[in-house]
Amino acid sequence: MDYSYQTSGVCSMEIHFRLDDDVVTDIEFVGGCNGNLKAISKLCDGMTVDEIEEKLAGNTCGYKPTSCADQLARAVRQAYDGKL
């Protein structure tokens, strides 16, 4: 199933991804640091929700209490839990 997540507290505005069972693919960030977010998308493609959370949850960006990577972890967890 395809999902869109509205980010909060980061430069990117939205994250699009596909979730099949617990596997995340086709990750795309709208806005933000283009090169870094393309790299995160490629590295996380095919990972499970748990793997993404384990690697990215709690990651911060500068003085912000979150990051685009952290927002991805939140997004995939919410989608998996049926809250998105």
CNS distance restraints for C-alpha pairs under 8 A (distance, minus, plus):
assign (resid   1 and name CA) (resid  18 and name CA) 5.52 0.50 0.50
assign (resid   1 and name CA) (resid  19 and name CA) 5.35 0.50 0.50
assign (resid   1 and name CA) (resid  20 and name CA) 6.23 0.50 0.50
assign (resid   2 and name CA) (resid  16 and name CA) 7.36 0.50 0.50
assign (resid   2 and name CA) (resid  17 and name CA) 5.86 0.50 0.50
assign (resid   2 and name CA) (resid  18 and name CA) 4.39 0.50 0.50
assign (resid   2 and name CA) (resid  19 and name CA) 6.41 0.50 0.50
assign (resid   3 and name CA) (resid  16 and name CA) 5.66 0.50 0.50
assign (resid   3 and name CA) (resid  17 and name CA) 5.44 0.50 0.50
assign (resid   3 and name CA) (resid  18 and name CA) 6.06 0.50 0.50
assign (resid   3 and name CA) (resid  19 and name CA) 7.53 0.50 0.50
assign (resid   3 and name CA) (resid  79 and name CA) 7.29 0.50 0.50
assign (resid   3 and name CA) (resid  84 and name CA) 7.72 0.50 0.50
assign (resid   4 and name CA) (resid  14 and name CA) 6.77 0.50 0.50
assign (resid   4 and name CA) (resid  15 and name CA) 5.61 0.50 0.50
assign (resid   4 and name CA) (resid  16 and name CA) 4.48 0.50 0.50
assign (resid   4 and name CA) (resid  17 and name CA) 6.66 0.50 0.50
assign (resid   5 and name CA) (resid  14 and name CA) 5.48 0.50 0.50
assign (resid   5 and name CA) (resid  15 and name CA) 5.11 0.50 0.50
assign (resid   5 and name CA) (resid  16 and name CA) 6.46 0.50 0.50
assign (resid   5 and name CA) (resid  75 and name CA) 6.04 0.50 0.50
assign (resid   5 and name CA) (resid  84 and name CA) 7.55 0.50 0.50
assign (resid   6 and name CA) (resid  13 and name CA) 6.14 0.50 0.50
assign (resid   6 and name CA) (resid  14 and name CA) 4.59 0.50 0.50
assign (resid   6 and name CA) (resid  15 and name CA) 6.67 0.50 0.50
assign (resid   7 and name CA) (resid  12 and name CA) 6.78 0.50 0.50
assign (resid   7 and name CA) (resid  13 and name CA) 5.40 0.50 0.50
assign (resid   7 and name CA) (resid  14 and name CA) 5.31 0.50 0.50
assign (resid   7 and name CA) (resid  15 and name CA) 7.09 0.50 0.50
assign (resid   7 and name CA) (resid  68 and name CA) 7.85 0.50 0.50
assign (resid   7 and name CA) (resid  71 and name CA) 6.32 0.50 0.50
assign (resid   8 and name CA) (resid  13 and name CA) 7.51 0.50 0.50
assign (resid   8 and name CA) (resid  71 and name CA) 7.61 0.50 0.50
assign (resid   9 and name CA) (resid  64 and name CA) 7.23 0.50 0.50
assign (resid   9 and name CA) (resid  65 and name CA) 8.00 0.50 0.50
assign (resid   9 and name CA) (resid  66 and name CA) 6.80 0.50 0.50
assign (resid   9 and name CA) (resid  67 and name CA) 7.61 0.50 0.50
assign (resid  10 and name CA) (resid  32 and name CA) 7.65 0.50 0.50
assign (resid  10 and name CA) (resid  64 and name CA) 7.80 0.50 0.50
assign (resid  10 and name CA) (resid  66 and name CA) 7.14 0.50 0.50
assign (resid  10 and name CA) (resid  67 and name CA) 5.91 0.50 0.50
assign (resid  10 and name CA) (resid  68 and name CA) 6.13 0.50 0.50
assign (resid  11 and name CA) (resid  31 and name CA) 6.51 0.50 0.50
assign (resid  11 and name CA) (resid  32 and name CA) 4.63 0.50 0.50
assign (resid  11 and name CA) (resid  33 and name CA) 7.61 0.50 0.50
assign (resid  11 and name CA) (resid  68 and name CA) 7.56 0.50 0.50
assign (resid  12 and name CA) (resid  29 and name CA) 6.50 0.50 0.50
assign (resid  12 and name CA) (resid  30 and name CA) 5.59 0.50 0.50
assign (resid  12 and name CA) (resid  31 and name CA) 4.22 0.50 0.50
assign (resid  12 and name CA) (resid  32 and name CA) 4.01 0.50 0.50
assign (resid  12 and name CA) (resid  33 and name CA) 7.58 0.50 0.50
assign (resid  12 and name CA) (resid  68 and name CA) 6.73 0.50 0.50
assign (resid  13 and name CA) (resid  29 and name CA) 7.64 0.50 0.50
assign (resid  13 and name CA) (resid  30 and name CA) 5.66 0.50 0.50
assign (resid  13 and name CA) (resid  31 and name CA) 5.81 0.50 0.50
assign (resid  13 and name CA) (resid  32 and name CA) 7.45 0.50 0.50
assign (resid  14 and name CA) (resid  29 and name CA) 5.95 0.50 0.50
assign (resid  14 and name CA) (resid  30 and name CA) 5.13 0.50 0.50
assign (resid  14 and name CA) (resid  31 and name CA) 7.43 0.50 0.50
assign (resid  15 and name CA) (resid  27 and name CA) 7.10 0.50 0.50
assign (resid  15 and name CA) (resid  28 and name CA) 5.70 0.50 0.50
assign (resid  15 and name CA) (resid  29 and name CA) 4.52 0.50 0.50
assign (resid  15 and name CA) (resid  30 and name CA) 6.15 0.50 0.50
assign (resid  15 and name CA) (resid  72 and name CA) 7.16 0.50 0.50
assign (resid  15 and name CA) (resid  75 and name CA) 7.90 0.50 0.50
assign (resid  16 and name CA) (resid  26 and name CA) 7.55 0.50 0.50
assign (resid  16 and name CA) (resid  27 and name CA) 5.68 0.50 0.50
assign (resid  16 and name CA) (resid  28 and name CA) 5.07 0.50 0.50
assign (resid  16 and name CA) (resid  29 and name CA) 6.38 0.50 0.50
assign (resid  16 and name CA) (resid  30 and name CA) 7.99 0.50 0.50
assign (resid  17 and name CA) (resid  24 and name CA) 6.84 0.50 0.50
assign (resid  17 and name CA) (resid  25 and name CA) 6.06 0.50 0.50
assign (resid  17 and name CA) (resid  26 and name CA) 5.14 0.50 0.50
assign (resid  17 and name CA) (resid  27 and name CA) 4.31 0.50 0.50
assign (resid  17 and name CA) (resid  28 and name CA) 6.29 0.50 0.50
assign (resid  18 and name CA) (resid  24 and name CA) 5.68 0.50 0.50
assign (resid  18 and name CA) (resid  25 and name CA) 5.13 0.50 0.50
assign (resid  18 and name CA) (resid  26 and name CA) 5.68 0.50 0.50
assign (resid  18 and name CA) (resid  27 and name CA) 6.97 0.50 0.50
assign (resid  19 and name CA) (resid  23 and name CA) 5.63 0.50 0.50
assign (resid  19 and name CA) (resid  24 and name CA) 4.73 0.50 0.50
assign (resid  19 and name CA) (resid  25 and name CA) 6.49 0.50 0.50
assign (resid  19 and name CA) (resid  76 and name CA) 7.77 0.50 0.50
assign (resid  19 and name CA) (resid  79 and name CA) 7.74 0.50 0.50
assign (resid  19 and name CA) (resid  80 and name CA) 7.58 0.50 0.50
assign (resid  20 and name CA) (resid  24 and name CA) 6.64 0.50 0.50
assign (resid  21 and name CA) (resid  80 and name CA) 7.87 0.50 0.50
assign (resid  22 and name CA) (resid  48 and name CA) 5.23 0.50 0.50
assign (resid  22 and name CA) (resid  49 and name CA) 5.60 0.50 0.50
assign (resid  22 and name CA) (resid  80 and name CA) 6.72 0.50 0.50
assign (resid  23 and name CA) (resid  46 and name CA) 5.79 0.50 0.50
assign (resid  23 and name CA) (resid  47 and name CA) 5.66 0.50 0.50
assign (resid  23 and name CA) (resid  48 and name CA) 4.35 0.50 0.50
assign (resid  23 and name CA) (resid  49 and name CA) 6.37 0.50 0.50
assign (resid  24 and name CA) (resid  44 and name CA) 7.53 0.50 0.50
assign (resid  24 and name CA) (resid  45 and name CA) 6.13 0.50 0.50
assign (resid  24 and name CA) (resid  46 and name CA) 5.45 0.50 0.50
assign (resid  24 and name CA) (resid  47 and name CA) 5.75 0.50 0.50
assign (resid  24 and name CA) (resid  48 and name CA) 5.91 0.50 0.50
assign (resid  24 and name CA) (resid  49 and name CA) 6.70 0.50 0.50
assign (resid  24 and name CA) (resid  76 and name CA) 7.51 0.50 0.50
assign (resid  25 and name CA) (resid  44 and name CA) 7.64 0.50 0.50
assign (resid  25 and name CA) (resid  45 and name CA) 4.73 0.50 0.50
assign (resid  25 and name CA) (resid  46 and name CA) 5.37 0.50 0.50
assign (resid  25 and name CA) (resid  47 and name CA) 7.61 0.50 0.50
assign (resid  26 and name CA) (resid  41 and name CA) 7.62 0.50 0.50
assign (resid  26 and name CA) (resid  45 and name CA) 6.62 0.50 0.50
assign (resid  27 and name CA) (resid  41 and name CA) 5.21 0.50 0.50
assign (resid  27 and name CA) (resid  42 and name CA) 7.76 0.50 0.50
assign (resid  27 and name CA) (resid  44 and name CA) 7.95 0.50 0.50
assign (resid  27 and name CA) (resid  45 and name CA) 6.85 0.50 0.50
assign (resid  28 and name CA) (resid  37 and name CA) 7.96 0.50 0.50
assign (resid  28 and name CA) (resid  38 and name CA) 7.44 0.50 0.50
assign (resid  28 and name CA) (resid  41 and name CA) 6.50 0.50 0.50
assign (resid  29 and name CA) (resid  37 and name CA) 6.56 0.50 0.50
assign (resid  29 and name CA) (resid  38 and name CA) 7.71 0.50 0.50
assign (resid  29 and name CA) (resid  41 and name CA) 7.99 0.50 0.50
assign (resid  32 and name CA) (resid  37 and name CA) 7.30 0.50 0.50
assign (resid  32 and name CA) (resid  68 and name CA) 7.89 0.50 0.50
assign (resid  33 and name CA) (resid  37 and name CA) 5.95 0.50 0.50
assign (resid  34 and name CA) (resid  38 and name CA) 6.09 0.50 0.50
assign (resid  35 and name CA) (resid  39 and name CA) 6.32 0.50 0.50
assign (resid  36 and name CA) (resid  40 and name CA) 6.30 0.50 0.50
assign (resid  37 and name CA) (resid  41 and name CA) 6.05 0.50 0.50
assign (resid  37 and name CA) (resid  68 and name CA) 7.74 0.50 0.50
assign (resid  38 and name CA) (resid  42 and name CA) 6.24 0.50 0.50
assign (resid  39 and name CA) (resid  43 and name CA) 6.08 0.50 0.50
assign (resid  40 and name CA) (resid  44 and name CA) 6.00 0.50 0.50
assign (resid  40 and name CA) (resid  69 and name CA) 7.39 0.50 0.50
assign (resid  41 and name CA) (resid  45 and name CA) 6.03 0.50 0.50
assign (resid  44 and name CA) (resid  52 and name CA) 6.75 0.50 0.50
assign (resid  47 and name CA) (resid  51 and name CA) 5.97 0.50 0.50
assign (resid  47 and name CA) (resid  52 and name CA) 6.42 0.50 0.50
assign (resid  48 and name CA) (resid  52 and name CA) 6.32 0.50 0.50
assign (resid  49 and name CA) (resid  53 and name CA) 6.18 0.50 0.50
assign (resid  49 and name CA) (resid  73 and name CA) 7.50 0.50 0.50
assign (resid  49 and name CA) (resid  76 and name CA) 5.99 0.50 0.50
assign (resid  49 and name CA) (resid  77 and name CA) 6.22 0.50 0.50
assign (resid  49 and name CA) (resid  80 and name CA) 7.37 0.50 0.50
assign (resid  50 and name CA) (resid  54 and name CA) 6.01 0.50 0.50
assign (resid  51 and name CA) (resid  55 and name CA) 6.26 0.50 0.50
assign (resid  52 and name CA) (resid  56 and name CA) 5.81 0.50 0.50
assign (resid  52 and name CA) (resid  57 and name CA) 7.51 0.50 0.50
assign (resid  52 and name CA) (resid  72 and name CA) 8.00 0.50 0.50
assign (resid  52 and name CA) (resid  73 and name CA) 5.82 0.50 0.50
assign (resid  53 and name CA) (resid  57 and name CA) 4.93 0.50 0.50
assign (resid  53 and name CA) (resid  73 and name CA) 4.91 0.50 0.50
assign (resid  53 and name CA) (resid  74 and name CA) 7.61 0.50 0.50
assign (resid  53 and name CA) (resid  77 and name CA) 7.61 0.50 0.50
assign (resid  56 and name CA) (resid  69 and name CA) 5.55 0.50 0.50
assign (resid  56 and name CA) (resid  70 and name CA) 5.37 0.50 0.50
assign (resid  56 and name CA) (resid  72 and name CA) 7.77 0.50 0.50
assign (resid  56 and name CA) (resid  73 and name CA) 6.02 0.50 0.50
assign (resid  57 and name CA) (resid  69 and name CA) 7.22 0.50 0.50
assign (resid  57 and name CA) (resid  70 and name CA) 4.69 0.50 0.50
assign (resid  57 and name CA) (resid  71 and name CA) 7.80 0.50 0.50
assign (resid  57 and name CA) (resid  73 and name CA) 5.44 0.50 0.50
assign (resid  57 and name CA) (resid  74 and name CA) 7.22 0.50 0.50
assign (resid  58 and name CA) (resid  66 and name CA) 6.66 0.50 0.50
assign (resid  58 and name CA) (resid  70 and name CA) 5.66 0.50 0.50
assign (resid  59 and name CA) (resid  66 and name CA) 6.21 0.50 0.50
assign (resid  59 and name CA) (resid  67 and name CA) 6.03 0.50 0.50
assign (resid  59 and name CA) (resid  69 and name CA) 6.61 0.50 0.50
assign (resid  59 and name CA) (resid  70 and name CA) 5.38 0.50 0.50
assign (resid  60 and name CA) (resid  64 and name CA) 6.08 0.50 0.50
assign (resid  60 and name CA) (resid  65 and name CA) 5.49 0.50 0.50
assign (resid  60 and name CA) (resid  66 and name CA) 4.45 0.50 0.50
assign (resid  60 and name CA) (resid  67 and name CA) 4.78 0.50 0.50
assign (resid  60 and name CA) (resid  70 and name CA) 7.12 0.50 0.50
assign (resid  61 and name CA) (resid  65 and name CA) 7.12 0.50 0.50
assign (resid  61 and name CA) (resid  66 and name CA) 6.15 0.50 0.50
assign (resid  61 and name CA) (resid  67 and name CA) 4.91 0.50 0.50
assign (resid  61 and name CA) (resid  68 and name CA) 7.94 0.50 0.50
assign (resid  66 and name CA) (resid  70 and name CA) 5.82 0.50 0.50
assign (resid  66 and name CA) (resid  71 and name CA) 7.00 0.50 0.50
assign (resid  67 and name CA) (resid  71 and name CA) 6.10 0.50 0.50
assign (resid  68 and name CA) (resid  72 and name CA) 6.23 0.50 0.50
assign (resid  69 and name CA) (resid  73 and name CA) 6.47 0.50 0.50
assign (resid  70 and name CA) (resid  74 and name CA) 6.31 0.50 0.50
assign (resid  71 and name CA) (resid  75 and name CA) 6.02 0.50 0.50
assign (resid  72 and name CA) (resid  76 and name CA) 6.19 0.50 0.50
assign (resid  73 and name CA) (resid  77 and name CA) 6.24 0.50 0.50
assign (resid  74 and name CA) (resid  78 and name CA) 6.15 0.50 0.50
assign (resid  75 and name CA) (resid  79 and name CA) 6.18 0.50 0.50
assign (resid  75 and name CA) (resid  84 and name CA) 7.71 0.50 0.50
assign (resid  76 and name CA) (resid  80 and name CA) 6.03 0.50 0.50
assign (resid  77 and name CA) (resid  81 and name CA) 6.05 0.50 0.50
assign (resid  78 and name CA) (resid  82 and name CA) 6.13 0.50 0.50
assign (resid  78 and name CA) (resid  83 and name CA) 4.92 0.50 0.50
assign (resid  78 and name CA) (resid  84 and name CA) 5.44 0.50 0.50
assign (resid  79 and name CA) (resid  83 and name CA) 5.76 0.50 0.50
assign (resid  79 and name CA) (resid  84 and name CA) 4.83 0.50 0.50
